[in-house]
């Protein structure tokens, strides 16, 4: 149970006071302000650590109408660091780094602007180029928090997906390589929604090399072998 958390920040919420009325379960509730501009949002103490916003994070992202001019009125973006800071006073304390926004449950930095929540990398694109990207943005180094403009590039869903690490569920630890039986390894590669069979090999390293060559040819600049880098 959170006893004294006034002034603490949880996602986009900042606790400003303890609510006078008890929650329906008899517990304590807190009054919070949200970065989207909503004030006085009531949250039960047992939900506070799980709450990320007043509900604005669940809003539809469709129909982005924010302009570059409006964005620059409210925020300053440093393309060398990828960090946004507010030009205007916002409710609640700043983050320890002084940056605007917070991380979401998927590991992306997001910022609430004029009541709508945006991913910071999309705002970086708008800030630098005057328009939102047509589709997805890919983080070249696969670090979703590295929003330097040089680390961002427009990508199709397929290009965005291929620039990824090996899945944790992989039994071989090698992207696109699976073990058929105790002595043979099979390798495949995905491209534009299709899955292509490359071959079956008696040696796991041979399977990895065959997949590496095929995937690099298909995926071009978005190719990543799946190994940590």
C-alpha positions as CSV (number, residue, x, y, z in Angstrom):
1,X,0.0,0.0,0.0
2,X,1.3,3.5,-0.9
3,X,1.0,5.7,2.2
4,X,2.7,8.9,1.3
5,X,3.3,9.4,-2.5
6,X,2.3,13.0,-3.0
7,X,4.6,14.5,-5.6
8,X,5.6,11.1,-7.0
9,X,5.2,10.4,-10.7
10,X,3.6,7.3,-12.2
11,X,3.8,7.3,-16.0
12,X,2.0,10.5,-17.1
13,X,0.3,10.9,-13.7
14,X,1.6,13.1,-10.9
15,X,0.1,12.6,-7.4
16,X,-1.0,16.0,-6.0
17,X,-3.0,15.1,-2.9
18,X,-4.8,12.4,-1.0
19,X,-8.5,12.0,-1.8
20,X,-10.8,12.8,1.2
21,X,-13.2,10.0,0.3
22,X,-12.4,6.3,0.7
23,X,-12.3,4.0,-2.4
24,X,-15.1,1.5,-3.0
25,X,-13.0,-1.2,-1.4
26,X,-12.3,0.9,1.7
27,X,-8.8,1.8,0.7
28,X,-7.0,5.1,0.1
29,X,-7.3,7.0,-3.2
30,X,-5.1,9.8,-4.6
31,X,-5.8,12.9,-6.7
32,X,-3.6,13.0,-9.7
33,X,-2.8,15.4,-12.6
34,X,-2.0,14.0,-16.0
35,X,0.5,15.3,-18.5
36,X,-2.3,15.5,-21.1
37,X,-3.8,18.4,-19.1
38,X,-6.5,16.6,-17.2
39,X,-6.5,17.5,-13.5
40,X,-8.1,15.8,-10.5
41,X,-8.1,12.3,-11.8
42,X,-8.8,9.9,-8.9
43,X,-6.8,6.6,-8.6
44,X,-7.0,3.9,-6.0
45,X,-3.8,3.3,-4.1
46,X,-3.7,-0.3,-5.2
47,X,-3.9,0.7,-8.9
48,X,-1.5,3.6,-8.7
49,X,1.7,1.7,-9.7
50,X,-0.2,0.1,-12.6
51,X,-1.8,3.3,-13.9
52,X,0.1,5.0,-16.7
53,X,-2.3,7.9,-17.4
54,X,-5.8,9.3,-16.9
55,X,-6.9,7.1,-19.8
56,X,-5.5,9.2,-22.5
57,X,-3.0,6.5,-23.5
58,X,-5.9,4.4,-24.7
59,X,-7.0,7.1,-27.2
60,X,-6.9,6.4,-30.8
61,X,-3.7,7.5,-32.6
62,X,-5.5,8.0,-35.9
63,X,-5.9,11.4,-37.5
64,X,-2.7,13.0,-36.2
65,X,-3.2,16.8,-36.7
66,X,-0.4,18.2,-34.7
67,X,1.7,20.6,-36.8
68,X,5.5,21.3,-36.7
69,X,4.8,24.9,-35.7
70,X,2.7,23.9,-32.7
71,X,5.1,21.2,-31.7
72,X,8.0,23.7,-31.6
73,X,6.0,26.2,-29.6
74,X,5.6,23.6,-26.8
75,X,8.8,21.5,-27.0
76,X,12.4,21.7,-27.9
77,X,14.0,18.6,-29.5
78,X,17.8,18.0,-29.7
79,X,18.5,15.8,-32.7
80,X,21.9,14.8,-31.3
81,X,20.5,13.3,-28.1
82,X,16.9,12.5,-29.2
83,X,15.6,14.2,-26.1
84,X,12.5,16.5,-25.9
85,X,12.2,19.2,-23.2
86,X,9.2,21.4,-22.5
87,X,9.3,25.1,-23.5
88,X,6.2,25.7,-21.4
89,X,5.3,25.0,-17.8
90,X,3.6,21.6,-17.3
91,X,1.9,20.2,-14.2
92,X,3.9,18.0,-11.8
93,X,7.7,17.6,-11.4
94,X,10.1,17.1,-14.3
95,X,11.7,13.7,-14.8
96,X,15.2,13.2,-13.3
97,X,16.7,13.7,-16.7
98,X,14.6,16.9,-17.4
99,X,13.1,15.3,-20.5
100,X,9.4,15.5,-21.4
101,X,7.3,12.3,-21.4
102,X,7.7,8.8,-20.1
103,X,8.2,5.2,-21.2
104,X,5.2,3.1,-22.0
105,X,4.7,-0.6,-21.3
106,X,6.2,-1.6,-24.7
107,X,9.4,0.3,-24.1
108,X,8.8,3.4,-26.2
109,X,9.1,7.0,-25.0
110,X,5.8,8.8,-25.4
111,X,4.7,12.4,-24.8
112,X,1.3,13.9,-24.3
113,X,0.7,17.0,-26.5
114,X,-2.6,18.9,-26.5
115,X,-4.4,16.0,-24.9
116,X,-3.1,13.4,-27.3
117,X,-0.3,10.9,-26.7
118,X,2.4,10.5,-29.3
119,X,5.5,8.3,-29.6
120,X,8.5,10.5,-29.2
121,X,10.2,9.1,-32.4
122,X,7.2,10.2,-34.5
123,X,7.4,13.7,-32.9
124,X,11.1,13.8,-33.7
125,X,10.3,13.2,-37.4
126,X,7.6,15.9,-37.4
127,X,9.9,18.3,-35.6
128,X,12.8,17.8,-38.2
129,X,10.9,17.2,-41.4
130,X,7.6,19.1,-41.0
131,X,5.3,16.1,-41.3
132,X,4.6,12.7,-39.7
133,X,6.2,9.7,-41.4
134,X,3.9,8.0,-43.9
135,X,4.2,4.6,-42.2
136,X,6.4,3.1,-39.5
137,X,9.7,4.4,-38.2
138,X,12.5,2.0,-37.6
139,X,15.2,2.5,-34.9
140,X,18.4,1.5,-36.8
141,X,20.1,0.3,-33.6
142,X,16.9,-1.5,-32.4
143,X,17.0,0.6,-29.2
144,X,13.4,2.0,-28.9
145,X,14.5,4.7,-26.6
146,X,17.3,6.1,-28.9
147,X,15.3,8.8,-30.7
148,X,18.2,10.7,-32.3
149,X,17.1,11.7,-35.8
150,X,20.1,9.9,-37.3
151,X,18.8,6.6,-35.8
152,X,15.4,6.9,-37.3
153,X,14.3,5.9,-40.8
154,X,10.9,5.3,-42.5
155,X,10.1,1.6,-43.0
156,X,7.4,-0.8,-44.1
157,X,6.1,-3.3,-41.5
158,X,8.3,-6.0,-43.1
159,X,11.4,-3.8,-42.9
160,X,10.7,-2.9,-39.4
161,X,10.3,-6.5,-38.4
162,X,13.4,-7.9,-40.0
163,X,15.6,-5.4,-38.1
164,X,15.1,-7.3,-34.9
165,X,16.9,-9.5,-32.5
166,X,16.5,-13.2,-32.2
167,X,13.3,-14.1,-30.3
168,X,13.9,-15.2,-26.7
169,X,11.8,-18.4,-27.4
170,X,14.3,-19.5,-30.1
171,X,15.7,-22.9,-29.1
172,X,18.9,-22.5,-31.2
173,X,19.5,-18.8,-30.3
174,X,20.0,-18.2,-34.0
175,X,17.5,-16.2,-36.1
176,X,15.7,-18.3,-38.7
177,X,17.4,-21.5,-37.6
178,X,15.5,-24.4,-36.0
179,X,16.5,-27.8,-35.0
180,X,14.7,-30.6,-36.9
181,X,16.2,-33.5,-34.9
182,X,19.3,-34.2,-32.9
183,X,21.5,-34.0,-36.0
184,X,19.9,-31.7,-38.5
185,X,19.0,-28.0,-38.6
186,X,16.5,-26.3,-40.9
187,X,16.7,-22.6,-41.9
188,X,14.0,-20.3,-43.3
189,X,13.7,-16.6,-44.0
190,X,10.6,-14.3,-44.0
191,X,10.2,-11.5,-46.6
192,X,7.1,-9.4,-47.4
193,X,4.8,-11.7,-45.5
194,X,6.1,-14.9,-47.1
195,X,8.2,-17.6,-45.5
196,X,10.9,-19.2,-47.6
197,X,12.6,-22.5,-47.0
198,X,16.4,-22.3,-47.5
199,X,17.5,-25.8,-46.6
200,X,18.3,-28.5,-44.1
201,X,21.9,-28.9,-42.8
202,X,23.9,-31.3,-40.7
203,X,25.8,-28.5,-39.0
204,X,24.2,-25.6,-37.2
205,X,26.9,-23.1,-38.3
206,X,26.3,-24.0,-42.0
207,X,22.5,-23.4,-41.5
208,X,23.2,-20.1,-39.9
209,X,25.6,-19.0,-42.8
210,X,23.0,-20.0,-45.4
211,X,20.3,-18.1,-43.7
212,X,22.6,-15.1,-43.2
213,X,23.4,-14.9,-47.0
214,X,19.8,-15.2,-48.1
215,X,18.4,-12.8,-45.6
216,X,21.0,-10.2,-46.3
217,X,20.2,-10.3,-50.0
218,X,16.5,-10.0,-49.4
219,X,16.5,-7.4,-46.6
220,X,19.1,-5.0,-47.8
221,X,19.9,-2.1,-45.4
222,X,17.3,-3.4,-42.9
223,X,19.1,-6.7,-42.5
224,X,20.0,-7.8,-39.0
225,X,21.3,-11.3,-38.2
226,X,19.5,-11.3,-34.8
227,X,22.6,-11.4,-32.7
228,X,23.1,-8.7,-30.0
229,X,25.2,-5.8,-31.0
